Amino acid sequence: MPLAFNREVFITCAVTGSGSTQDRSPHVPRSPKEIADSALAAADAGAAIVHCHVRDPESGLPSRDPALYRELTEYIRAANTDVVLNITSGMGGDLILDDVQAPLPPGSGTDMAGASERMQPIRECLPEICTLDCGTMNFAEADYVMTNTTGMLRAMGSEITALGVQAEIEAFDTGHLWFAKQLVDEGVLIDPVLVQLCMGVPWGAPDDLNTLMAMVNNIPSTWHWSAFSLGAHQFPYVCAAVLAGGNVRVGLEDNLYLGRGRLASNAELVERARVLIEGMGARLLSPEEVRGRLNLTKRNPIG
């Protein structure tokens, strides 16, 4: 198939994530203020969207405390830097099964919350975008299962739509795109949908180019999409996504390094992506242009 080169690209920076990276790099932000500062620096470097999780400020462990999300949101909205805020709704679906011969009751580390509880930070902060992990998946972390049942996704998707927030479908495999289309057919989500193709996350879609194009070819033509891969594949995927007609995600959630042995900041990762994108002859979209393209609603500071 011919290239579908995208000449107008937006960058999403995934600022900190929920992985156990907090002790692997001093650049991984922990407190809401640190996460906000890192997000704003990424915006100054060229990111139109910042995708944010929160962490416990002391331990650096992932958290879904709504108070931390409110604090983060306030810092970002009070700043002079314009950026589109994207908050995760993925926390609260962690199932850790015990011994393979006796998997129940669930093991230590399980964090399963209902749809309403998982959506609380979204209700309170009203970001312009929030993620929706569109399926259940085994992760390469012992017996951890990322759990998102169809009923849970319908409930969360319905609330996202009712709140006037743009859902970003996190698709880790083709079946997740299949169900996202089902949610649109049912009126749970509104067309056009925003999709993030999450490539190379064990054990989802591998990050080879054939699989990427299989994913791309399953996205309706009216939808908007980005793609990313992990670690050393992050920057090659900047180019691959643009060449395939999509947008770009980089950030410390997915990769800690600017090059071999050199730890990166979020701003440095965004700047490297910007150089690659502009070197290919494309231009970056501003946050305001992204709002127009995705029909987003910019929110005022929480008051």
Disulfide bonds with the S-S distance in Angstrom:
none
